[in-house]
């Protein structure tokens, strides 16, 4: 029996999400629940995967199944595809298993042609509606399937409105729309060289192919990379009977959420438009009405919708995002899905659903995307400065937060400005999915058009980015790159403005901000996460200030303190340089003696800030040339300052230069050549610990030797550290525990971890360098070519941002196993940037590490990711108490 690639809505359910995609599975589930769903069928994600495997061709067996299910759907709805007297029209929509709003394509009113449009006009006794539907179909099909740009059609609409002296599309009559259809078809023929396709079945197959193709469009690829969605999942295609919101004033369409997606408030939230089709609401072409106004216009429909919304939320046990259409007074449900929400709303909804008894704490921690927490950890506007700031415009508060930055009018310019280190506000008439990269780098997004469910609003909320939408107070000139505010002032590209995504206010200056308050729902929710997780979370911090920030965010220690960062400060770099240019050990020790009290003070400050939590301090790691100038005039100035000749210093600088310093004289190799450096650092760490312990603390310092690849290397440096530490402890007459371990960042260390563990009491995986050395990529230069790797599907993500679990991960697992064999109680952590990446944190939990360490602002992200990893593990072994 041949494989099944196409399912009627009545043949599926919510559990088939991977096969039917999110939209298809939910349409099937709503059908099963008896809700008014226009019927249709779903072409599965497996058909999409096969389309790509077969060289972008739909197999004959799949085509036959589409034809079969189309015939069955015709029977269900009692209409016929291409029939002039009783036409059946469909919408064709994408639906991946992970929600990707606006990233892939949709075609409405498919099945119309020159004859069917007349039949539809007669059947409905509404010529205007029929031709409005046909002109929409020609535009969407041409844009999505045939790649004729949408703006070319918009221009023809604008010309027609000008000719007729009207402002709105709805003011064009049937004859105007007939004429528009003629002009649209003429444009199509000019662009493509052939007539607009008239055969409905050909239209359908081309549309299915277009949706499959849209899985791989540039914006979908960027969105997948940002949201960790694998490219081999594919998208399903949903072919659904059309219902028409543009049949007149007793018809309409809308989008609604069961709770407010910005605040989490338990109240129906949404918008609708009468006499419109779905894309009108989200595209921001017309300004919609609030869902509450539907109660006055159509009370029965409103009450029915409220009842369905409540049932859907209870059924899915989560906030729902629903699309609906009203056709001649009858309600139809087109979609439901778990709604995208802001970080603050996500926390409130999760906490409320637990208090309402709908879900357990374990389920609640899965309701929030860890990356979203970032939005709550960053500043808000300083109240006094905000009072004094002038509001230059007001729009809709589409995604909360405070943002200040320079104005840019295109996604490309926003990306370039952000790369140059600027804070960016992206200003657009309305955003489209093509703007995704510009939106991703922006502090905030401002649009002149669009409602609370427009593309800009939905995507910004998902990213946790501040957004003010539908700001009619500003007049934007995108071509000349400026906008005019309500007060008549002009703001050019590069000028500063600020946005308040919670009020919709726009300010004509950079308003200062203050730190976030991590209380209320945030505190409750994070307490649950901490209760559930078993993986500890530490921070990477080099200063007491960073350490304090991390403790505030819930860090349970420092996993990486980079001592070299302390050497660059103005008061100590001269001593570091003196040490480097020293010709004898005696001169070197003299310079190191100047650094000793500074290092000791640093460590005391960090130990105190960490309040007894463990602190892992890495001995000097970078090559020495990093501390010296390289330009002749800088060398000249330094030589003068140090009382050396230019030639002498220049010779030292040149002697330290290496072809590949990342693989050169650095890390433990420095301590092998100059053991006195390791000796000074060990003294500073141990003396600092003794001093703070005298004040009642109980610090157990962890001294980490970097870049080890051979056990004898580690033993040599460890002996220097232990000899120094033990002598100081003995002399002080105190008891002080300390540990000596290493960083596993050289592949050889991972594969000989059983030997290394004979000397190391802990391993910390330095996954930045381990990734660099395993791939043979320079992490500083890989960015220049990695985009080619994404485009050509060699990589799906940046291996420096998301741990490569197949290769680098295998080395980590091997080192864990080998290390534990030799030393069962070995402490294991990770301190590369991957420690704050949710999928990498889950890998660390599953690999049996004790902790992850990441930058201070990523600590809450790692805490939540660790809790989710534990819940996912529990899900594999027992029921989580579903109610």
Order of alpha helices (4+ residues) and beta strands (2+ residues): beta-alpha-beta-alpha-alpha-beta-beta-alpha-alpha-alpha-alpha-alpha-alpha-beta-beta-beta-alpha-beta-alpha-alpha-beta-beta-alpha-alpha-alpha-beta-alpha-beta-beta-beta-alpha-beta-alpha-beta-alpha-beta-beta-beta-beta-beta-beta-beta-alpha-beta-alpha-beta-alpha-alpha-alpha-beta-alpha-alpha-alpha-alpha-beta-alpha-beta-alpha-alpha-beta-alpha-alpha-alpha-beta-alpha-beta-alpha
